Amino acid sequence: MKLDKEEKKLLKSYEKGEWKSIKDFEKKKLEYQRYAKNTAAKNKRINIRLTERDLANLKAKSLEEGMPYQTLVASIIHKYISGKFKEI
């Protein structure tokens, strides 16, 4: 079986022991499914003005996270208002 670059990176990370099991996986899975459902249920639109720099940084961060920047913003807002936003 031939692995691509990303698959090799993941395998190497796993073999180094960098992956951790999630405690109470089913509960966490349901929590993230709710996040996805709530984020996907978009029925209102807002407009917001940002600096070009902030928008560029937001778009870069969304690429790192693998999601559209609007989805990232909606997720951040949802986590903040539900009290689950944690600064790193």
Secondary structure, 3 states (H helix, E strand, C coil): CCCCHHHHHHHHHHHCCCCCCCCCHHHHHHHHHHHHHHHHCCCCCCCCCCCHHHHHHHHHHHHHHCCCHHHHHHHHHHHHHCCCCCCC
